[in-house]
Amino acid sequence: MIPEIGLAALWLAAALAVLQMVSGAFALKAAEGAVNPLAIYARPAAVVQAFLAVLAFLMLLWSFAITDLSIKLVASNSHSMKPLLYKLTGTWGNHEGSMLLWVGVLALSGGLLAGFEKRLPERTMGATLAVQGFVALGFYAFLLLSSNPFERLPVPAAEGTGLNPLLQDIGLAIHPPTLYAGYVGLSVAFSLAMGALLTNQVNPSFARVLRPWVLGAWVLLTFGITAGSYWAYYELGWGGWWFWDPVENASLMPWLAATALMHSVSVLAARDALRTWTIMLGVLAFSMSMLGTFLVRSGVLTSVHAFAVDPERGAFILGLLGLYIGGAFTIFALRAGAVAEGKRFAIASREGALVFNNVMLSAILAIVLLGTLYPLLTEVFDVRVSVGPPYFNPAGAIFAIPMLLVMAVGPLLRWKSDKPARLQFELALIASLVIGVIALVSFFGQFPLLPLLGLGLAAALAVAAFLPLRGRNLARVPVATWGMVLAHFGIAVSLFGMACEGAFSQERLAAVAPGGTEQIGDFAVTLESVTPVAGPNWTAIEARLAVSRDGGEPVILNPQARNFWSPPQSTSESALLTRWDGQLYAVIGNQAEDGRWQIRVWWKPFVTFIWYGGLLIALGGILAIAGRVKVDVKRRAAVTKGAERRADVEALDVASPVPAE
């Protein structure tokens, strides 16, 4: 009965998506200031649809929790002997379940928007909900017609086949849901952007409604990518934190677009500038999330992340991609000319710096997009090529380096117009840090150019992040400003970790007999024994490594080579020794004929700073959201009292170290 309830809830939610779309369209057709009687159903339809979509997902979650083997999806992706955590995470560790999670979060976001947002004009809200209903309807159709998660088996399976062993990890409980929530946040940004474009309401009030959705999506994407990077680092046993895998790129591209959109919408909210930029980036960010959906679920990629291998499903999603994005860009081309220009600003200004960095982010996005799609295009002509770090790293650095330099200076500039000569001390400090760090590191050895530049830029960014606080009363600094400072400092921390990992990592691959010792850096690694062990649904060969640093007390590491029996698959489980200045990373391989074991060990100085920085960036975004909420509350209170002072509120609208002029 549980699956039937979930399926019925999905059909009803799809019907309400139609009602929401049609009712919102009637609101759009109403004259300015008038209310169409049929438009009143858009909001309640969105709220009830959210309840039904979430109910459908909960029904699937319960089916996985109790291992209902009469459901085809459960039988194909679960097993009665699996730990409960992996039964639950198996709900979205597959194609149909992940799409249902996507739709559930999409509907929930639309319901929250309809239920609580009162600042938009009703025509704009109606148009926004119509677009959101249209987007949701396509995904409901995809689930119900092509990927039914509640499909029954003619005869219940005796036992399930289990979940991909690489996905049987706590990372699956964190990484996909946060990414999906980030993608869906961008869908709300897309709907709001299209609604404002259709009603010609692209103004600061619209931007203040859009901003928390963009910030929230950006924070979730940041956290999801950070968690996914660490999961791949320790789970796959390759010793790397980023592989330029096409599906990794599929999550990076929306993040790049969302970063540009986040800055653009903040400028629109506070300075009434970058109107067209904001709409275009809103469409582009959602386009990248749709493209990521296509890549992961179309079957065109083979990856641990990729769920679907059915070309028909890929064709369905490709059709949705063309319909949504092609239609959105067509409307943008037809309506962009009607969007007022907004306030002008000088090149040497805070707005100018943000526009420059938006252009650089767009260029990096184009590089990643080209490198991701090019192998797929050549494969059509039976030509197989591989695009990896030799392309992405230098090509991306061409635009990332000037972007980071401008990011260090941009927050110090005044709004509207400024004179760079005013920042002589700051510019000299940033330049000296970059040059000084590069020269110092080069003195101790020969290192690759990009890691050297990364170290210099990391030092400059770390200091520049706090320069906006210089000479200010820290107790009176807006919360949003602290968010900006923390996020920029987090970028410096991550960049430092990336540069150190690239410049100073050491690797040792050896065949070692029990009792043998290998040296890597300051560490002595002794293989004490190799023994068989068993887990809840796997068996393994486990090594016992005694690791000592500079003759100190040894620490025991236990890397494993696991064999899962449902489904049958072998995995390599790494063992990590974390110290303040890096991680020792160890994996065990096969046994040679002479009885020795393959042991691979890496020493990665400061590699953990990559993920510490990612968490700081996300925390900075959370503070920015809190700061914006505080400003909006003050604004509403001021409007209620009839005493709003525009200059006072605008000074708080953007995290500004220099008063708005």
N, C-alpha and C positions, 0 to 999 in steps of 0.2 A: 504493500500500500504506500510505503514511503516514496518509491520512485514515481508512482502515479501522481502523488501530491506535488512533487517537484516538477514533473512535466506539465501538469495543469497550471501550476503557478507561472511557468515559462510562457505558455500560450496566452494566459491572461495578461501577463506583463507586455507581451508583444502587441496585444490588442490595445492596451493603454498607451503604448508608444505611438500607435497610429492616431489615437485620440489626442494625445499631447501634440503631435506634429500638426494635425489639422486645426486644432483649437488655437495653437500658437500662430498659425498662418492667418487665421481670421483676425487675430490681434494686430498683425502686421498690416492687414488691409484696411483697418479702421483709420479714420481721419485723426490727425494730431489732436490729442486731448479727449477724443471720443473713446467709448468702450463698446466693442462688439459683444452682444449677448453670448455668442458662442465661444468667445475667448476666455471666459471665466473658468473653463474646464482644464486649461493647460496646467495650472499649478497643482490642483488635486490629483490629476492624472499622473503627474510626475512623482508625487509623494506616494501614492498607492503602488505605482509601478516599482518604486524603490523597495517597498516592503515585499512585494511578490518576488522580485529578482533575488533579494537576499534570502528569502524563504527557500527558493529553489536551490540555492547554493548550500544552505544548511541541510537540506534533505540529502544532497549528494555527500556532504561531509559525514552525516550520520550513517549513510550506507557504507562508506569506507570504514568508519569506526567499528561497525559490527561485522564487517567483511561479508556483505550480502553478495554471494557468488552467483545469484540469479541475474545480476546486472553485468552486462558484457564489459563495461569499463572497469568495474571493480575486479572482475576475474582476470582481466588483462594487466592490471597494474597493482595488485595487492596480493597478500598471502595471509592466511589465518595465523601463522606463526611469527609474523613481523611485529616488532615493538609498536605500541600504540602511536608513538610520535610519528613513525614513518607510515603508518596507516593513514593518519590525518594529512600529512604533507603529500602523500600519494594522491590526494584529491586534486591537487593542481600540478602534480608532476607528470602530466600527460596532456595530450592535445585538447580533448573535450573539456576536462576539468579546468584547465587553465583558461579556456575561453569562457566558461561559465563564471569563473572568478572575475575575469575582465568585465563581463556584462554586469555582474552583480555590483562591482565597484562603480561602474559607469552609471547605472541606475541610481545607486545610493547618492552619488555626487549630484546628479540631476535633481533628486528629491530634496537634498539639503539646499541647493540653490533655489529651488522653487519655494520651499517652506520658510526660509529665513531671510532671503535677500529682498529688501524693500526699497533700496535706493535707486534702482533703475526705473526709468519710465516704463509704463505697462507695455507700450508698443515694442520697446527694445527687449523687455523681458519675454514677451510673447514670441518675438523672432528668435531669441536665444533658445527658448524651450522647444520651438519648432525644429531648429537645427539639431539640438540635442536628441530630440525624439527620432529624427531622421537617421542620425548616426546609430542610435540604439537599435532601431528597427532592422538595419542591415545586419547587425550582429545576432539579433534574435533569429532572423531568417537563416543565417549561417548555422546556428546551433540546431534549430528545429528541423531544417531540411537537409543538412549535410553532416552534422556532428552531434547527434542526439546523445547527451551524456547519460540518459536514463534508459537506453535501449536494453530490453530484456533478452536473455538467452532462451532458446526453445527448451533447453534442459539445463538446470543449474550446474555449474562446473563443480567437480569434486574438490578441486583445490585451485587457488589462483596461481598465476605465473610469477607474480612479484614485481617489484619496482626496480628500474635500472639501478644497480648497486652504487653507481657514482652519485645518484641522487638520494641515497639513503644516508643523509647527513643533516645536521642541524642547520646548515646553511640554506637548505631548501625551504626551511620554515621561515626564513627571513628574506632571502634574496628575491625570489619571484614576486611575492605579494607586494613588497615595497616598490619594485619596478612597475608592476601593473598599476598600482595606485598613482605613481608618477605619470605614467602614460595617460591614465584616465583624467588626471588633473589637467593635462594638456588638452584633452578633448573638451573640457569645460572652457578652457581659455579659447579654444577654437570656436566654440559655440557663441561665447560672449563677443568675440571679435567679429564674427559674421553677423550677429544680431545688431551690433553697433554700426557696422558697415551698411547693412540693409536699411536701417532707420536714420542714417546720417547722424549718429550720436557719439562720434569718436571725440571724446573730450576728457578733461581731467576727472569728472565724476565717474565716467565709465572706467577709466584707468584705476580708480580707487577700488572699484568692485572687482576688477580683473586681477589686481596685484596679489591678494592673498592666495588665489588659486595658482598663479604662476609660481609664487614663492614656495607654496606647499608642494607643488609638483616637483620643483627643482630640488628641494630638500630630500624628498623621497627618492628621486632619481640618484642624487648624490650618495645617499645612504645605501641604496640598492646596488649601485655600481661598486662602491667600496666593499660591501659585504660579499658581492659576487667575485671580486678580484681576490679577496683573501680566501674564499672557498676554493677557487680554482688553484690558488697557490699551494694550499696544504693538501687538497684532496686528490688532485690529478697526478702528483708525484713527479712533475717536470721541473720543479724548482723555479718557475717564473710566475710573475704576478700579472702579466698582460701579454697576450699572444697575437693581438690583432686578428683574432678569430672573427669571421664575418658576423657572428651573433653577438660577440662582445661589441663590435662596432655598431650593431643595431641598437644597443642601449646607449652608446656614447653619442651618437648623432642627435637624438632628441635632447640630450643633456646640453650639448653645444648650442643648439637652437634655443633651448629654454634659458640658458645663461644670457644670451643676447636679448631675448624677450624680457627677462627680468629687469635688466638695466633700462631698456627702452620704455617699459611701462612705468617705471619709477620716474623717469624724466617727464613723461606725459602727465602723470599725476601731479607733479609739483610745478612744472614749468610750462605746461601746455605746448610741448614740442614733440617731434618725432611721431606724429600721428600715423602717417602712412607706414613708417617703419614698424610700429607696434602691430598694426593689422597684418602686414606681410609676415612678420615673425610669428604671430599667432597661428597663421595658416601653415607656415613652414614647420613649426615645432610639431604640430599634430601630424603633418605629412610624414615626418621622420618616424614618429611612433607607429603610424600605419605601415610604413615601409618595413619597420622592424617586425611587425606582426606578420607581414607577408613572408619575410625571409625565414622566420622561425617555423612557420606553420604551413608553408607551401610545398615542402619536399625538395626545394632546389638546393638545400644545404644538407650536408651530413655533419652533425655536431652533437656533442653531449647535450647541448641546449635545445636542439631542434626536435619538435614533437611529431610533426606530421610528415608522412611520406606519400600522401595521396595527391596526385596532380589535380584531380577534380576539386579538391578543397583549395589548392593553391589558385586555381582559376577563379573560384568564387571570391577569395580574398582579393585577388588582383582586380576583379570587377568592382568590388567595393572601393579599393584604392583609387581606381580611375574615376569612379562616380563621385566620391567625396572630395578628393583633392583636385581632380580636373574641374569639377563644378565650382569649388571654392576659388581656385585661381581665375576661372572665367569671370565669376562675380567680382573678384578683386580687380581684374582688368577693366571691367565695365564701370565699376563704382568708385575706384580709387580717385579719379579726377574730381569727384564731388566732395571728397574729404578736404576740409579747409587746411591750409598749410600749417597753421600753428605759429608760435613765436619763433623769430629768428635768433640766431646766436652766432658768435664768432668762432672761428676754428680753434683759437686758443681759449678754450673755456672747458668747464666740466662736461657740458653737452658734447663739445667737439671730441673730447677724449673718449667718451662713451661711444660715439658714432664710429670713431676709428677702431676701437676694440670690437665693436659689433661687425665691422667689415672684416677684421682679422678672424673672428670666430666663424663668420660665414665662409671665409676662404678655407679654414681648417676643415669645416664641415664638408665643403666640396671635395677636398683631398681625400677624406675618409670615405665619402660616398663613392668617388671614382675608384678608389682602391678596393672597395667592397664589391662593387658591381662588375668591374672589368673582367675578373675571372669567370663570372657567370655568363657574360656576353661572349667571351672567346670560346667557352665550352659549347655554345650553340653551333660553332663552326668546327667542332672536334679538335680544338686547340686548348690544351690544358696549361694554364700558367698559375704560378703562386705569387701572391703579393703579400709581403711581410714587412718586418722592420726596416730593411734596406730602402724601401720606398716611403713608408709612413713616417719614420723618424726624421730624416732630413727634410722631406717635403713639408711636414708639419712644422718643423722648427723655423723654417723661413718666415712663417707668419706668427708663430707662438712667441718668438724672442721679442720682436717689436711690441707685440701685444702686452707682454709682461712688463716691459719697460714703461709703457704708457700707463699700465695699471698701477705701477708704483707712484707715478706722478699725478695721475688723474684726480684722485680724491683731494689733492691739495689745491686744485684750481678753483677759481670762483665760477659761479654760474654766469651764463650769458656772455661774459667777456673777461679776459684777464691778460696780464703781461707775464710771460714766462720769466722775464728778468727778476720778477719779485721772488722767485724760488731759487735764487742762485745757490744758497747754502744747501737746500734739499737736493738739487740736481747734482751738485758737486759731491755730496755724500753718497748718493746712489751710484754715481759713476765710479767713485773711488772704491766702493765696496765690491763692485763687480770686477774691476781690474785687479784690486788687491788680492781677493780670494783666488782668482785664476792664477795670478803670479805665484802666490804662496804654495798652492797645491802643485803647480808645475815644477816648482823647485825640488820637490821630493820624488819626482818620477814622471814618466811619460804616460799620459792618460788620453783616452779619446776626447775629441773636441767637444761633442755635445754634452757629456757629463761635466766637463770643466765649465762650460757656459752655464749649465744648470746649477752648479754650486755657487758661482758668482751671482747669478740672478736670485737664487734662494736667499743668500745673505742680504742682498739689497731689498728684496721684497719683505723679509722679516722685519727689517728696521723701518722701511717705508710704511708698513701696515700701521705702525703706531705713531707716525708723524702727525696725522690729523688730530691727535690728542694733545700735541705740544702746546703749552701755554693755556690750556683750558682747565676749568674746574671740573675734575673728573666726576664729581657727584652730580653734576648737572648735564653731563653728556647724555643725549638721548639713547634709549636702548637700541634703536635701529642703527645708530652710529657704532655702538659696541659690536653689533652683529656684523657690520661691514668690516670693522677692524679684525674681528676674529676670523671671518671667512678668508680675508686676504692673507692673514698670518697662516691659516691652514693651508693655503696654496703654497706658501713658502716652505712649510714643513714637509708637505708631500713632495714638492720638487727636490728638496734636499735628500729625502729618502730615495727617490728615483735616481738622482745623480750619483749618490753613493753606491747604490746597488749596481749601476752601470759601470762605475769606475773601479771599484775596489773589491768586487766579488771574487772569491776563490773557489775552485772546484777540484775535487779529488775523486777519481774513479779507480778502484783497485779490486783485485781478487784477494780475499783475506781468509786465511784459515783460522778456526777458533783459537784464541790466544794471541793472534797477530795484532799489531798496532800500526796505524797510519797517522801521519802528521798533516794537519791542514792549518796554516796560520799558527796561532798560539795554542791550538787544541791538539791533544793526543787522543785518538779514537781507537779503543781496543774492542775487538769482537770477542766477547766472553763465551757466547753460546748461541745456538739456533735451535728452537724447539717448536713443536706443533701446538697450536692453541685452537679453541673453538668458540664461536659466538652464537647468537640466537639463530642466525640463518646463514652462517658462513664458517669455514675453517681457514686456518692461516698458518704460515711459517713466520715465526716471530724471532727477530734478532735481539740479543741483549748487548747493547753497546755501552761501554763505560767511557765517559768523556771527561777529561780533565783539562783545565786551562792553566798553563804555566806551572804544572806540577801540583795544582791544588786538589781539593777533595773531588773525587769523580762523581759524575751525575749519570744516572742510567737512562738511556733512551731505548725505545722498543718499536722500531719500524716493522711493518708487517707486509707480507705478500698474501693477500686474501683471495679465496675462491668462494664465491657465492653459489649456492645451489638452486636458488629460485629468484630470478632466472640465472642460468649458469654464466658466470663471468668472472674474470680475474681483475683485481685492482691492486694498486700499490698504495699503502697507507704510510705517509711520511711521519717522522718523529721530529719534533722541534725543540730546541733548547734556546730559550729567549733570554738575552742579556740586554742591559741598557744600551749597548752600542751595536746590537745586531742580533741575528739568529743563526744558529747552526742547524742545518736542514739535512736529514739523513733518510735514505731509502735503501731497501735491500732488494737485490735482484735474484738471478738464478744461481744454482750451484753448478760449479764446473766439474769435469770428470775426475779431477784430482782431489775433490772434497772441499775446495775453497769456495767462498761465497762472494758474489759481486756486491760491493758496497759503494754507493755513491754519496758523497758528502759535499755540501756547499757551506761556505761561511759568507754571509751576506751582511756587511756592515750597515747599520741604521736602516735596514729594509722596513722595519716596523713603522718608521716615520711616514711611510706612504699611507698607511691606513690610519695612523693617528691624525695626520693632516686631513684625510677625508672626513673623519668624525668632527674635527674642528670646523671644517667648511659647513657641514650639515648643521652643527650647533649654531654657527653664525647665522645661517638662514632661519633657524628657529627664533633666535633673538630678534632678527629683522621682522619676522611675522608678529612677534609680541609687541615690538615697538610700533608697527603699523596699526595694530589693533588699538593700542593705547591712543594713538593720534586720532583714529576714527571715532573713538569714544568721546574724546575731547571735542572733535568737530561737531558730532551730533548734539552734545550738550550745549555747545555754543549756538548752534542753529536753533535749538529748542528755546534758549533764552533770548533769541533775537539779537545777540550781541557778538556774532562771529566777526573776528578781525582777520581778513584774508591774509595779510602779511604774517601774522603770528602763526597761523595754521600752516601756511606754505613753508615756513622755515622748518617745520617739523616733518613735512611730507617726505623728504628725501634725507637720508643720513648725511648731513652736510657739516663738514668741519669748518666751513666758511659761511657766514650768514648770507642768505639769499639777497641779491641786490636787484 
